[in-house]
Amino acid sequence: MTNSASRPGRTTGEARPVHPVYPSWQPPSTSHAANTGPLPAPEPGFEPDVIVVGHGLAGLVATYEATKAGKKVLVVDQENEKNLGGQAFWSLGGLFLVDTPEQRRIGIKDSLDLAWRDWLGSAGFDRAEDELPRQWARAYVEFAAGEKRQYLHDLGLRIVPTVGWAERGGGDVSGHGNSVPRFHVTWGTGPEVVRVFEEPVLDAARAGLVRFAVRHRVDEIVVSDGRAVGVRGATLVPCDLDRGVASPRDETGTFEFRAKAVLVSSGGIGGNPDLVRQYWPTDRLGAAPEHLIVGVPEHVDGRMLAISESAGANLINRDRMWHYTEGVSNFAPVWPSHAIRIIPGPSTLWLDGNGDRMPVPLFPGFHTTASVEAIRAAGHDHSWFILDSAIAGKEFILSGSEQNPELTDKSLKKFASKAGSGLPPSITDFTEQGVDWVVADTLEELVDGLNGLLREGEPALELEKVREFVLAMDGQMDNSFAKDAQVQAIHNARRVLTDKLTRLAKPHKLLADSGPGKGSDAGSGGPLIGVKVHLMTRKTLGGIQTTLDSQCLTPDGEPFPGLYAAGEVAGFGGGGVHGYNALEGTFLGGCIFSGMKAGRAMAREV
């Protein structure tokens, strides 16, 4: 396959429009809502036991658990019914699980003790307020090693038999990273994770236990005699925009709902770059980035954090956050500055914004927060991936459910094709239409094309400097051993059978001739690919401090009667269950676990 054949109408290395300005919303896209129609609104006389603010995954799980106990629930959200399930719908559906049949089947030996050691090394808990997050972390790892898989299996969720190795760490056995592969992908991706909770919630709605107040924006938690007793806010103009599309904020009136308990499950701040910059940890990650692309819908705005604080809830760890280094602009955006994350394998050569190789051992997919720090230390908001088509075809996975139809559509035939060669359609689409991608037959053309993607003031890549990095890497490919730590990591990863078959390219040289003074043409792996990757917003790791039952705490450490928080708004439990780093597959799981705990606790209280 040549560059011209893969990108009709474009010349090799041709630059394309850089950093388009997207409108605040676009006409309905081709995405699909998980729910099948309008949701039942609260009729006169409906008196809920519980109000759930936010109809994302944590809110759905809490609603499911509360209705299992026969409680009535009113679910309130500022978006329309097409957004039921929230961010989870867009996800790859990755779940952190420990010592599973899937792991054991491919020879992975995992245990609760090993996972807990990895979690502590990654979290780095070091603050007085980390006492509850640490307790939450222990409870969550026990859940991941115990009840979690069966709990989801009983709801109908199934797991892909391969197991991914995310966040492989910083090379220190006592530091960050997964010692073994633990990233289990849902068969059906994010929409399936949503479905298995949505369906029983809609069954409960048909039984009269659940009602939905969509397009209701909560502006205040009502507190009476120190107890949360309801919510107030504004009704928003109805809209039929598709899932994820930024919706109008025109108000049509006001509302107030009362109940015996209120759960805040409204998500984090990733859709609000200004708020991300406000709380950016400059002491750890350097100055806040000027340019951020956005990995979550605009409605993930963080409003309920300040509203909960105003009501009397305690917020902790606001400076802990999880943003990705491998973001690329979506050529078919749904929300403003819509970004997609590349989930890379270990074979890609990674250069910082100055064209220097990223520090060892910061290889693709190894240590996200340390990589963010290194990119910012280089003085820029972007970095560069250098690879070829063979590597991209095996090792590039795009993070969205819509970019992985073989998994989302539950197609065994399409999934089996991943073990073959060639670029999957989703990657081909980005190489042909993505503003951050260049495909070329020679290194000269590749570097020239990548330099066409620069913003004003960003340094150009130097051809000979890039060539030297590529030739040095190529020189390590003749043996099944090497002195280069990245090449060692590639060989180590290929010892995982499923990774070797479906996730990793066979080690090979990028260039056809690696001799002295030569090395321009692409080698056996096909056309060269270069990607300008950006810092991309995603998860909030701090938030509302809670007890182990998801009950909010006040600033003096006392439980807040009637007020609960779950999911990202609570740092996925306790106000920061991950500490400083995530092991991946823990965000959906954190929503499920904290939502489960909240639903059960509220059911007991009311």
C-alpha positions in Angstrom: 0.0 0.0 0.0 1.4 3.4 -0.9 0.7 6.8 0.5 -1.1 8.0 -2.6 -3.3 4.8 -2.7 -4.3 5.2 0.9 -5.1 8.9 0.6 -6.7 9.6 -2.7 -6.4 13.2 -3.9 -3.6 14.1 -1.5 0.1 14.1 -2.2 2.7 12.4 0.0 3.4 14.4 3.2 0.9 17.0 2.2 -0.1 19.3 5.1 -3.7 19.7 5.9 -5.8 22.3 7.8 -4.5 22.5 11.3 -6.5 22.9 14.5 -10.0 23.6 13.0 -12.3 25.7 15.1 -15.4 23.7 15.7 -18.9 25.2 16.3 -20.5 25.0 19.7 -22.7 22.2 18.4 -23.3 20.4 15.2 -26.4 18.7 13.6 -27.2 15.3 14.9 -24.4 12.8 14.3 -24.5 9.1 13.5 -24.1 8.0 17.1 -26.9 6.1 18.7 -28.5 6.4 22.1 -28.5 3.3 24.2 -32.1 3.9 25.3 -35.0 3.1 23.0 -37.2 6.2 23.4 -38.5 8.9 25.6 -38.0 8.5 29.4 -41.0 8.8 31.7 -41.2 12.2 33.4 -42.4 12.7 37.0 -46.2 12.9 37.1 -48.1 14.8 39.8 -48.0 12.8 43.0 -44.7 11.0 42.4 -42.8 11.3 45.6 -39.3 10.0 45.3 -37.3 8.5 48.1 -34.1 9.5 46.4 -33.0 12.1 43.9 -30.1 11.3 41.6 -28.4 14.3 40.0 -26.7 13.0 36.8 -27.8 10.1 34.6 -24.4 8.8 33.8 -23.1 5.4 34.8 -22.7 6.0 38.5 -26.2 7.5 38.7 -27.7 4.5 36.8 -25.9 2.0 39.0 -27.2 3.8 42.2 -30.7 3.9 40.7 -30.6 0.2 39.9 -29.5 -0.7 43.5 -32.0 1.6 45.1 -34.9 0.2 43.0 -33.9 -3.3 43.8 -34.7 -2.4 47.4 -38.1 -1.0 46.3 -37.2 2.7 46.6 -38.6 5.4 44.3 -36.0 7.4 42.4 -36.1 10.6 40.5 -33.2 11.0 38.1 -32.4 14.7 37.1 -30.0 15.7 34.3 -29.4 18.9 32.3 -29.1 16.9 29.1 -31.8 15.1 27.1 -32.7 11.4 27.3 -30.3 10.5 24.4 -27.4 11.1 26.8 -28.5 8.4 29.3 -25.3 6.7 30.4 -23.1 9.8 30.1 -19.4 9.4 29.2 -19.5 5.6 29.7 -21.3 5.2 26.4 -18.3 6.7 24.5 -15.8 4.5 26.3 -13.9 1.4 25.1 -15.5 -0.4 28.1 -12.2 -1.3 29.8 -12.5 -2.8 33.3 -9.7 -3.4 35.9 -10.1 -6.9 37.1 -7.8 -9.1 39.1 -7.1 -12.8 38.9 -9.7 -13.6 36.3 -10.4 -16.7 34.2 -9.3 -14.5 31.2 -5.9 -13.8 32.8 -5.4 -17.4 33.9 -6.3 -18.8 30.5 -3.3 -17.0 28.9 -0.9 -17.8 31.7 -1.1 -14.6 33.7 -0.6 -15.0 37.4 -2.3 -12.2 39.3 -3.5 -11.8 42.9 -5.1 -9.4 45.3 -1.8 -8.8 47.0 0.0 -8.0 43.8 -2.8 -5.7 42.6 -2.8 -3.9 46.0 0.9 -3.4 45.9 0.6 -1.9 42.4 -2.2 0.3 43.4 -0.4 1.7 46.4 2.8 2.3 44.3 0.7 4.2 41.7 -1.5 6.2 44.0 1.3 7.5 46.2 -1.1 8.6 48.9 0.7 11.2 51.0 -1.9 13.6 52.4 -3.8 13.6 55.6 -7.0 13.7 53.6 -6.0 10.5 51.9 -7.2 8.3 54.7 -10.6 7.7 53.3 -9.4 7.5 49.6 -6.9 4.8 50.8 -9.7 2.8 52.5 -11.8 3.2 49.3 -8.8 2.0 47.2 -8.5 -1.2 49.3 -12.2 -1.9 49.1 -12.1 -1.3 45.3 -9.2 -3.6 44.7 -10.9 -6.3 46.8 -14.1 -5.7 44.7 -12.0 -6.0 41.5 -10.5 -9.3 42.7 -13.8 -10.6 44.0 -17.4 -9.6 43.5 -17.0 -7.3 40.5 -16.8 -9.8 37.6 -19.7 -11.9 38.9 -21.8 -8.9 39.7 -21.4 -7.7 36.1 -21.7 -11.2 34.6 -25.1 -11.7 36.4 -26.3 -8.5 34.7 -25.4 -10.0 31.3 -22.0 -8.3 30.6 -19.3 -10.4 29.0 -15.6 -9.9 28.6 -13.3 -10.1 25.5 -11.0 -13.1 26.1 -7.8 -11.0 25.5 -6.4 -9.0 28.4 -4.7 -5.6 27.7 -1.6 -4.3 29.5 -2.3 -0.7 30.3 0.0 1.7 32.3 3.0 -0.6 32.2 4.8 1.6 34.7 7.9 3.6 35.2 10.4 0.8 35.6 10.3 0.7 39.4 8.8 -2.3 41.1 7.5 -0.2 44.0 6.3 2.7 41.8 3.5 3.3 39.3 2.2 0.6 36.9 0.5 -2.7 36.4 2.8 -5.6 37.0 0.6 -7.8 34.7 -2.1 -7.2 32.1 -5.4 -6.4 33.9 -7.3 -4.3 31.3 -10.4 -6.3 30.4 -12.5 -5.0 27.5 -16.2 -5.4 27.5 -17.8 -7.3 24.6 -19.9 -4.4 23.4 -17.7 -1.6 24.7 -19.2 1.3 26.6 -22.8 1.0 25.2 -22.9 -2.5 26.7 -21.8 -1.3 30.1 -24.6 1.2 30.0 -27.1 -1.3 28.7 -26.8 -3.8 31.5 -27.8 -1.1 34.0 -30.1 0.8 31.9 -32.4 -2.1 31.1 -33.3 -3.0 34.7 -33.7 0.8 35.5 -36.2 1.1 32.7 -37.9 -2.0 33.9 -38.2 -0.3 37.3 -39.5 2.8 35.6 -42.3 0.7 34.0 -43.1 -0.6 37.5 -43.5 3.0 38.7 -40.3 3.3 40.7 -38.2 5.6 38.5 -38.9 8.9 36.8 -36.6 11.1 34.8 -36.4 14.9 34.7 -34.3 15.6 31.7 -33.3 19.1 30.6 -33.4 20.1 34.3 -30.2 21.9 35.4 -29.6 21.7 39.1 -28.3 25.0 40.5 -28.7 24.4 44.2 -28.9 21.5 46.7 -31.7 22.3 49.2 -30.6 21.9 52.8 -33.0 22.1 55.7 -31.8 21.7 59.4 -28.5 20.5 58.1 -29.9 17.8 55.9 -30.1 17.6 52.1 -33.7 17.4 51.2 -33.9 18.2 47.5 -32.6 20.2 44.6 -33.6 23.5 42.8 -32.7 24.7 39.4 -33.8 25.8 35.9 -35.6 23.9 33.2 -33.9 24.2 29.9 -35.4 24.5 26.4 -36.2 21.0 25.1 -34.0 19.7 22.4 -33.6 16.5 20.3 -29.9 16.9 19.6 -28.0 13.6 19.4 -25.9 12.2 22.2 -22.8 14.3 23.1 -23.7 17.3 21.0 -23.5 20.6 23.0 -27.0 21.6 23.9 -28.6 25.0 24.3 -28.7 26.6 27.8 -31.8 28.7 27.3 -34.0 28.6 30.4 -37.8 28.0 30.3 -38.6 28.1 34.0 -37.6 26.8 37.4 -38.1 23.7 39.5 -37.7 22.3 42.9 -37.8 18.6 43.8 -37.8 17.1 47.3 -36.7 13.6 48.6 -35.3 11.9 51.6 -31.8 11.7 50.1 -29.9 13.3 47.3 -27.1 11.7 45.3 -24.6 13.8 43.2 -23.3 11.8 40.3 -22.7 14.5 37.8 -19.1 13.7 36.5 -15.9 15.8 36.6 -14.4 18.8 34.9 -12.9 17.4 31.7 -15.3 19.2 29.4 -14.3 22.5 30.9 -10.7 23.4 29.9 -10.7 26.6 31.8 -11.5 24.7 35.1 -8.8 22.2 34.2 -6.3 25.0 33.9 -7.5 26.5 37.2 -6.7 23.4 39.2 -3.7 22.2 37.1 -1.0 21.0 39.4 1.8 23.3 38.4 4.1 22.1 41.1 4.1 18.6 39.7 3.2 18.9 36.0 4.6 22.3 35.1 2.6 25.3 33.8 -0.9 24.7 32.7 -1.2 23.9 28.9 -2.4 26.7 26.7 -3.8 24.3 24.1 -6.0 21.4 25.3 -8.2 19.3 23.2 -11.3 17.8 24.9 -11.9 14.1 25.4 -15.4 14.3 27.0 -18.6 16.1 26.0 -19.1 19.7 26.9 -21.7 18.9 29.6 -18.9 17.4 31.8 -18.6 20.9 33.2 -17.9 20.4 36.9 -20.7 22.7 38.0 -22.0 20.3 40.7 -18.6 20.4 42.5 -19.0 24.0 43.4 -22.7 23.6 44.0 -22.1 20.7 46.4 -19.4 22.8 48.2 -21.8 25.7 48.6 -24.3 23.3 50.2 -21.6 22.3 52.8 -19.9 19.2 51.3 -16.1 19.0 51.6 -13.9 18.9 48.4 -10.4 17.4 48.4 -7.6 16.7 45.9 -8.8 19.2 43.3 -5.3 19.2 41.8 -5.3 15.5 41.0 -6.4 14.8 37.5 -5.8 12.4 34.7 -5.3 13.7 31.2 -3.9 11.9 28.2 -0.9 12.7 26.1 -2.0 10.9 22.9 -5.1 13.0 21.9 -5.9 13.7 18.2 -8.6 15.9 16.8 -11.7 14.0 15.6 -12.3 14.7 11.9 -16.0 14.2 12.6 -16.5 16.0 15.9 -19.6 15.6 18.0 -18.7 18.1 20.8 -16.5 21.2 20.7 -12.8 20.4 20.2 -13.7 16.7 20.2 -10.6 14.6 20.7 -9.9 10.9 20.4 -7.2 9.1 22.3 -4.8 6.8 20.6 -4.2 3.8 22.9 -0.7 2.9 21.7 1.4 -0.3 21.9 5.0 -0.1 22.9 6.7 -0.1 19.4 6.1 3.5 18.4 9.0 6.0 18.6 7.9 8.9 20.7 9.5 12.4 20.4 8.7 15.4 22.5 7.7 18.8 21.1 11.4 19.7 20.6 12.0 16.5 18.6 14.0 14.8 21.4 13.2 11.2 22.3 10.9 11.0 25.4 12.9 10.1 28.5 13.4 6.5 29.4 11.2 4.7 30.5 8.4 6.9 29.2 7.4 4.8 26.3 3.9 4.8 24.8 1.3 3.4 27.2 3.7 3.2 30.2 3.3 6.2 32.6 0.7 8.8 31.7 1.3 11.5 34.4 5.0 11.3 34.1 4.7 11.6 30.3 2.5 14.7 30.8 5.2 16.2 33.0 7.9 15.5 30.4 5.9 17.0 27.6 5.3 20.2 29.6 8.9 20.3 30.7 9.9 20.4 27.0 7.8 23.6 26.8 5.0 22.5 24.6 1.5 20.9 24.6 2.2 18.3 21.9 4.5 15.5 21.0 5.2 13.3 18.0 4.6 9.6 17.2 6.8 8.1 14.5 5.9 4.6 13.3 4.7 2.7 10.2 1.6 1.1 8.9 2.4 -2.4 10.3 2.7 -0.9 13.8 -0.4 1.2 13.5 -2.4 -1.7 12.2 -1.6 -3.8 15.2 -0.9 -1.4 18.0 -3.1 1.6 17.5 -6.5 1.4 19.2 -8.7 4.4 19.3 -10.4 4.9 22.6 -14.0 5.5 21.6 -16.8 2.9 21.3 -17.6 4.3 17.9 -14.1 3.7 16.6 -14.2 0.0 17.5 -17.3 -1.4 15.7 -16.0 -5.0 15.8 -16.3 -4.8 19.6 -19.2 -2.4 19.9 -21.3 -4.4 17.4 -20.2 -7.7 19.0 -18.9 -9.0 15.6 -16.7 -12.1 16.0 -15.8 -12.0 12.4 -14.5 -8.4 12.6 -12.8 -9.1 15.9 -10.9 -12.1 14.5 -9.7 -10.0 11.6 -7.6 -7.9 14.2 -5.2 -10.8 14.2 -4.5 -10.2 10.5 -2.5 -7.4 8.8 -3.4 -4.0 7.5 -4.9 -0.9 9.0 -8.4 -1.2 10.5 -11.0 1.1 8.9 -11.1 3.4 11.9 -7.3 4.1 11.7 -7.5 4.4 7.9 -10.2 7.1 8.3 -7.9 9.1 10.6 -4.8 8.7 8.3 -6.9 10.0 5.4 -8.9 12.7 7.1 -7.3 13.5 10.5 -5.7 16.9 10.8 -2.9 15.5 13.0 -1.8 12.6 10.7 0.8 12.3 7.9 1.5 9.2 5.8 4.6 9.1 3.6 6.9 6.8 1.7 10.1 8.4 2.9 11.4 9.9 6.1 12.0 13.3 4.3 8.4 13.5 3.2 7.2 12.5 6.6 9.1 15.1 8.5 8.2 17.7 5.9 4.5 16.9 6.4 4.7 16.9 10.1 6.3 20.3 10.1 3.3 21.5 8.1 1.2 20.9 11.2 3.0 23.3 13.5 1.4 26.2 15.2 3.1 29.6 15.3 6.1 29.4 17.7 6.4 25.6 17.8 9.8 24.3 16.8 10.2 22.3 13.6 11.4 18.8 13.6 15.0 18.4 12.3 15.2 15.7 9.7 18.7 14.4 10.6 17.8 14.3 14.3 14.7 12.3 13.6 16.7 10.0 11.2 19.3 9.3 13.9 16.6 8.3 16.4 14.9 6.0 13.8 18.2 4.4 12.7 19.3 3.8 16.2 16.0 2.1 17.0 16.3 0.0 13.8 19.7 -1.1 14.8 18.2 -2.9 17.8 15.8 -5.0 15.7 18.1 -7.8 14.5 18.0 -9.9 17.7 15.4 -11.0 20.3 17.4 -9.0 22.8 18.7 -5.5 22.9 20.2 -2.8 25.2 17.5 -0.3 24.4 14.9 -0.4 27.2 12.0 0.2 24.8 13.0 -2.7 22.6 13.3 -4.8 25.7 9.8 -3.8 26.7 8.5 -4.8 23.2 10.1 -8.3 23.5 8.7 -8.6 27.1 5.2 -7.6 26.0 5.2 -10.3 23.2 5.5 -13.0 25.9 1.7 -12.3 26.5 0.1 -14.7 24.0 -2.9 -12.6 23.1 -0.8 -9.4 22.9 1.5 -11.2 20.5 -1.3 -12.3 18.3 -3.6 -9.3 18.3 -1.9 -6.3 19.8 1.8 -6.2 18.9 3.6 -5.8 15.6 6.5 -8.2 14.9 9.7 -6.2 15.7 11.0 -4.8 12.4 12.9 -1.8 11.0 11.0 1.3 10.0 13.4 2.1 7.1 14.4 -0.1 4.2 18.2 0.6 4.5 19.6 1.4 7.9 23.2 1.7 6.6 25.5 4.7 7.2 24.3 7.8 5.4 21.2 6.0 4.1 17.7 5.2 5.5 15.0 7.3 3.8 12.5 4.8 2.3 9.9 3.0 4.4 10.8 -0.6 5.1 8.8 -3.8 5.1 6.2 -2.4 7.5 4.7 -0.2 4.8 4.3 3.6 4.6 5.6 5.7 7.4 3.1 7.3 9.7 3.6 10.4 11.8 1.1 11.8 14.3 1.1 15.1 16.2 -0.5 14.1 19.5 -1.8 16.6 22.0 -2.7 16.8 25.7 -6.3 15.8 26.0 -8.6 16.3 29.0 -10.3 13.4 30.5 -10.7 12.5 34.2 -11.0 14.3 37.6 -9.2 12.3 40.3 -10.3 14.4 43.2 -13.7 15.7 44.3 -16.3 15.3 47.1 -15.0 13.5 50.1 -17.2 10.6 51.1 -17.5 7.8 53.6 -17.2 4.2 52.5 -21.0 4.3 52.0 -20.6 7.2 49.5 -22.1 9.7 52.0 -20.7 13.2 51.7 -18.6 14.7 54.5 -18.6 18.2 55.8 -15.4 20.2 56.2 -15.2 19.2 59.8 -15.3 15.5 58.9 -18.9 14.8 59.9 -21.3 12.8 57.6 -23.7 15.1 55.7 -27.2 13.8 56.4 -29.0 12.9 53.2 -26.3 13.9 50.8 -24.3 11.3 48.8 -21.8 11.4 45.9 -20.6 8.8 43.5 -18.5 8.5 40.3 -16.1 11.1 39.1 -17.6 13.9 41.1 -16.4 12.0 44.2 -13.0 11.1 42.7 -14.5 7.7 42.0 -14.8 7.2 45.7 -13.8 9.0 48.9 -12.6 12.1 47.1 -9.7 10.4 45.3 -9.5 6.6 45.2 -6.7 6.7 42.6 -4.3 9.1 44.4 -2.0 10.6 41.8 -2.2 7.9 39.1 -4.7 5.5 37.6 -4.0 1.9 36.6 -6.7 2.2 33.8 -9.9 0.3 33.6 -10.7 1.9 36.9 -12.9 4.7 35.9 -15.9 2.7 34.7 -15.3 0.4 37.6 -15.1 3.3 40.1 -18.4 4.6 38.8 -19.9 1.1 39.2 -18.5 0.5 42.7 -19.2 3.9 44.2 -22.7 3.9 42.6 -23.4 0.5 44.0 -22.3 1.6 47.5 -24.4 4.8 47.3 -27.5 3.0 46.0 -27.4 0.4 48.8 -26.6 2.9 51.5 -29.4 5.3 50.5 -31.9 2.4 50.3 -31.0 1.5 53.9 -31.3 5.1 55.1 -34.6 6.0 53.5 
